[in-house]
Amino acid sequence: METSNKNKRMTGLGRGLGALLQDSEKVNPPRTNARLTVTDVVGSMSDLDISLIEANPYQPRTKFDQEALQELADSIRVQGIIQPITVRQTGEDTYQLISGERRLQASRSIGMSTIPAYVRTANDQQMLEMALIENIQRENLNSIEIALSYQRLILECNLKQEELGIRVGKNRTTVNNYIRLLKLPPVIQAALRDNQISMGHARAIITINNDSSQLKIFNKIIEEGWSVRKVEEEVRKLGMMSTISFEPKKPVAVNQEIKSLQFQLSSFFGAKVSVKSDNENKGEIKIPFASQEELKKILETLQFDKKA
């Protein structure tokens, strides 16, 4: 029976977000003590108080284009919300966003007090799957955000690369190419995240077999504006093209909670954050930065006030 339920959820993911939402209603019926009844919740749309809606903790997007958000806000001010957001009910008067982060942010920015929303039920595992897959399929994530999303789906949702490829409509090689980006030095990952270099640049760099040489090529791209073709030519000249297998290395045994925290922090900061913990629950969190500008971004993300 347990295997059957697992396969059912996987099939739902393959059919898309809507199908998974329907499956979640069967797996997790709404709370009987919630203000909205089962009849009200399933398949319904309600105008919800925006102040009662919490952010999605599984949101993979770490940066939002403020100009695009302003344009969306202006459109909502004139046309209203065309497509309702989707939330799950977590308490009598509390909701958590499943999809529609940009619409919610834009609505808040123009002072809207309510927003149309579909109310659904979903457990934490389904929330993670929905948020990651919906964003991968529908949003313009940068390459690092996509890579982190793929990695989280593999590690936290126990998916193989082939299974993940089916769910996001990509072949296994494409999925693996994104995940390999996370092996690049943090400064290169940050440049890719900030559109200073392209995915083509990064794919050429990653074939180089050591960090030092990778950084030398990266600096040439930034300083001299090397094209992807130029990078590929230089890599061939150096004779450093690697024969790295596309098979992922066997992961070192790490506590699952630590893995989850590590990837959530990496997604949040857009850098390869390291989390270590020993058997006595002592450890450290490392957030790498390669320049004063990157440090400034980290501090801004932490809302650190130097004057405090």
C-alpha positions in Angstrom: 0.0 0.0 0.0 2.9 2.4 0.8 4.5 1.8 -2.5 1.3 2.4 -4.3 0.8 5.8 -2.6 4.4 6.8 -3.5 3.9 5.9 -7.1 0.7 7.9 -7.1 2.4 11.0 -5.9 5.1 10.6 -8.6 2.5 10.2 -11.3 0.8 13.4 -10.0 4.1 15.3 -10.3 4.4 14.1 -13.9 0.9 15.5 -14.7 1.9 18.9 -13.4 1.1 21.2 -10.5 -2.7 21.0 -10.8 -2.7 17.2 -10.7 -0.4 17.2 -7.6 -2.7 19.6 -5.9 -5.6 17.3 -6.5 -3.6 14.4 -5.1 -2.7 16.4 -2.0 -6.3 16.9 -1.2 -6.8 13.1 -1.0 -3.6 12.5 1.0 -4.1 15.3 3.5 -7.8 16.3 4.1 -8.3 19.8 5.5 -8.2 20.4 9.2 -11.7 19.8 10.7 -11.1 22.6 13.2 -10.2 25.2 10.5 -12.5 28.0 9.8 -13.0 26.9 6.2 -14.9 23.6 5.8 -13.9 20.8 3.4 -16.5 22.0 1.0 -15.2 25.6 1.2 -11.6 24.6 0.7 -11.4 22.0 -2.0 -11.5 23.6 -5.5 -12.6 26.9 -4.1 -11.4 30.4 -4.6 -11.6 33.0 -1.8 -10.5 36.6 -1.2 -8.0 36.3 1.6 -6.6 38.9 3.9 -3.0 39.4 2.6 -1.7 39.9 6.1 -2.7 36.2 6.9 -0.6 34.8 4.1 3.0 33.6 5.0 5.8 33.2 2.5 6.6 29.9 1.0 9.6 28.5 2.9 10.5 26.3 0.0 10.6 29.1 -2.6 13.8 28.5 -4.7 14.0 32.0 -6.1 16.3 34.2 -4.2 16.2 37.4 -6.3 13.3 39.2 -7.9 13.6 41.8 -10.6 12.3 45.0 -8.9 11.5 46.7 -12.2 9.4 43.7 -13.4 7.7 43.6 -10.0 6.8 47.3 -10.4 5.4 46.7 -13.9 3.3 43.8 -12.5 2.1 46.1 -9.6 1.0 48.7 -12.1 -0.9 46.1 -14.1 -2.6 44.8 -11.0 -3.6 48.3 -10.0 -5.4 48.8 -13.3 -6.6 45.2 -14.2 -6.7 43.5 -10.8 -5.4 40.0 -10.2 -6.1 37.9 -13.4 -4.7 34.6 -12.1 -5.3 33.9 -8.4 -2.5 32.7 -6.2 -2.5 29.3 -4.5 -2.1 28.8 -0.8 -2.5 26.0 1.8 -4.3 26.5 5.1 -2.0 26.0 8.1 -4.3 27.2 10.9 -7.7 28.8 11.6 -6.6 32.1 10.3 -3.2 31.4 8.7 -2.2 30.4 5.2 1.1 29.6 3.4 1.9 30.5 -0.1 2.2 27.6 -2.6 2.6 29.6 -5.9 2.3 33.2 -6.9 5.1 34.9 -5.0 5.4 37.8 -7.5 1.7 38.5 -7.6 1.6 38.5 -3.8 4.6 40.9 -3.5 3.2 43.2 -6.2 -0.2 43.3 -4.5 1.3 44.1 -1.1 3.4 46.9 -2.7 0.3 48.8 -3.8 -1.5 48.4 -0.5 -4.0 45.8 -1.4 -5.7 44.3 1.7 -7.1 41.1 0.1 -6.1 38.9 -2.8 -8.0 36.1 -4.7 -6.6 32.7 -3.8 -7.2 29.0 -4.4 -7.0 27.3 -1.0 -5.5 23.8 -1.0 -4.0 21.3 1.4 -0.5 19.9 1.1 2.1 18.5 3.4 5.7 19.8 3.6 7.1 17.3 1.1 4.4 18.2 -1.5 5.0 21.9 -0.8 8.7 21.5 -1.6 7.9 19.5 -4.8 5.3 22.0 -5.9 7.3 25.1 -5.3 10.5 23.8 -6.9 8.8 22.2 -10.0 6.4 25.1 -10.6 9.2 27.6 -10.5 11.5 25.6 -12.7 8.7 25.2 -15.3 7.2 28.7 -15.1 9.6 31.2 -13.8 12.8 32.6 -15.3 15.2 31.3 -12.7 18.9 31.8 -13.1 21.1 28.8 -13.7 22.3 28.5 -10.1 18.8 28.7 -8.8 17.8 25.9 -11.2 20.8 23.8 -10.2 20.0 24.2 -6.5 16.4 23.3 -7.2 17.4 20.2 -9.0 19.8 19.2 -6.2 17.1 19.7 -3.5 14.6 17.6 -5.5 17.2 14.8 -5.7 18.3 14.9 -2.1 15.2 16.0 -0.3 12.5 14.3 -2.4 14.6 11.1 -3.1 14.5 11.4 -6.9 17.0 10.0 -9.3 18.2 12.2 -12.1 16.1 10.2 -14.7 13.0 10.7 -12.5 13.7 14.4 -12.1 14.2 14.8 -15.8 10.8 13.4 -16.5 9.1 15.7 -14.0 10.7 18.9 -15.3 10.7 17.9 -19.0 14.5 17.7 -19.4 16.8 14.9 -20.3 19.2 13.4 -17.8 22.3 15.1 -19.4 20.7 18.5 -19.0 19.8 17.9 -15.4 23.4 16.7 -14.7 24.9 19.7 -16.5 23.0 22.1 -14.2 23.9 20.1 -11.0 27.6 20.1 -12.0 27.6 23.9 -11.9 27.5 23.7 -8.1 31.0 22.3 -8.2 32.3 25.6 -9.5 34.1 28.0 -7.1 31.7 30.3 -5.3 32.9 33.4 -7.1 32.1 31.8 -10.5 28.7 30.6 -9.2 27.9 34.2 -8.1 28.9 35.6 -11.5 26.6 33.1 -13.2 23.8 34.0 -10.8 24.3 37.7 -11.5 24.5 37.2 -15.3 28.1 38.3 -15.5 28.8 35.1 -17.4 26.6 32.7 -19.4 25.7 29.1 -18.9 27.9 28.4 -22.0 30.9 30.0 -20.2 30.2 28.0 -17.1 29.9 24.7 -19.0 33.3 25.3 -20.7 34.9 26.3 -17.4 33.7 23.2 -15.5 35.6 20.9 -17.9 38.8 22.3 -16.5 40.2 19.9 -13.8 41.3 22.4 -11.1 40.0 25.4 -9.3 43.0 27.6 -10.0 42.8 27.2 -13.7 39.1 27.7 -13.6 39.5 31.0 -11.9 42.2 32.1 -14.3 39.9 31.5 -17.3 37.0 33.2 -15.4 39.1 36.3 -14.8 39.9 36.5 -18.5 36.2 36.4 -19.3 35.5 39.2 -16.9 38.5 41.4 -17.8 38.7 40.8 -21.5 35.1 39.9 -22.4 35.9 36.5 -23.7 33.1 34.8 -25.7 32.0 31.2 -25.1 33.9 30.1 -28.2 37.0 31.8 -27.1 36.8 30.1 -23.7 36.3 26.7 -25.4 39.4 27.3 -27.6 41.6 28.3 -24.7 40.5 25.3 -22.7 41.4 23.0 -25.6 44.8 24.7 -26.0 45.6 24.1 -22.3 44.7 20.5 -22.8 42.7 20.5 -19.6 39.5 19.1 -20.9 38.4 16.6 -18.3 37.0 13.1 -18.7 34.7 13.6 -15.8 32.0 10.9 -15.7 28.4 12.1 -15.9 27.7 9.6 -13.1 27.4 11.6 -9.8 29.9 10.7 -7.1 28.7 8.6 -4.2 27.6 11.2 -1.6 29.3 11.2 1.8 27.0 10.2 4.6 25.6 13.4 6.1 22.6 13.9 8.4 19.5 14.6 6.2 18.5 17.6 8.2 22.0 19.1 7.7 21.7 18.5 4.0 18.4 20.2 3.8 19.6 23.2 5.8 22.7 23.4 3.7 20.8 23.6 0.4 18.2 26.0 1.8 21.0 28.4 2.9 22.8 27.9 -0.5 19.6 28.8 -2.3 19.0 31.8 0.0 22.5 33.3 -0.4 23.1 32.2 -4.0 26.4 30.7 -2.8 27.7 27.2 -1.9 27.2 27.5 1.9 28.9 24.8 4.0 27.2 23.4 7.1 29.1 21.0 9.4 28.0 19.3 12.6 29.5 16.6 14.8 27.9 13.9 17.0 27.5 16.4 19.8 25.6 18.8 17.6 28.5 21.3 17.5 29.5 22.7 14.2 29.9 25.7 11.9 28.2 27.5 9.0 30.5 29.0 6.3 29.2 31.6 3.8 32.0 32.2 1.2 32.5 35.6 -0.5 35.2 36.6 -3.0 34.9 40.4 -3.0 33.7 43.3 -0.9 30.7 43.5 -3.2 29.7 39.9 -2.4 30.1 40.5 1.3 27.9 43.6 1.0 25.2 41.5 -0.7 25.4 38.9 2.1 25.0 41.6 4.7 22.1 43.1 2.9 20.4 39.7 2.7 20.9 39.3 6.4 19.7 42.9 6.9 22.8 43.5 9.0 23.0 47.0 10.3 26.7 48.1 10.8 25.6 51.0 13.0 23.9 48.7 15.5 
